[in-house]
Amino acid sequence: MYILRTSKNTLYVGQTNNLQKRIKEHKEKSRKSAKYLRMFPDFSLVYTDTFATRSEALKREAELKTWTKAKKERLIQSFSRCGICCTLFPIPLTKKEWSSGIYKTLVRKTETKDDFDTVCAYGGNIMRQQKDEKCIYLKDNLCSIHEKRPQSCRDFFCTSTQKKYQKMIRIIKEKAGSDTIRSC
């Protein structure tokens, strides 16, 4: 499920099982693209959420389409500008991401001949962190590599309803009241 911001600052909510392909269709203004988006010269991706089933994604899309723009803006704000998860949790890469060599990790791909499972066992697939243990790509509470964020970053945000993130969300809510971390 995703939200796009048009060049006229309107929001478009949609869902797909292949986000990159869908964005390409929208940009090319193909017949498969939403008619609404064809009216605008440009747009940007401002929000994504991942669901286990298409049914869940469709339900969430329908729910967001009933929301006011202000409520959607608050959701987008919590998704893109918070930085709490990048501050509190180490970010693991998938095998494909680690093998790509695109991201800076605790152990560089060139430093080891071990297979991915061995690297994971020692935490070598974790995104490199700054001295304060924040993600190295976090700049002013914004992800500096937003368009190509690792899968774990794209999957999680602090308003997620997915059960696997509930413990993380509790930790975030506890830390949000502290002086060092601002609330979503």
ABEGO torsion letter per residue (X at the ends): XBBBBBAAGBBBBBBBABAAAAAAAAAAGBAABBAAAAABABBBBABBBBBABAAAAAAAAAAAAABBAAAAAAAAAAAAAAGAAAAABBBBBBAAAAAAGABBBABBAAABABBAAAAAAAGAABBBBBAAGBBAABBGGBBAAAAABBAAAAABBAABABAAAAAAAAAAAAAAABAABBBX
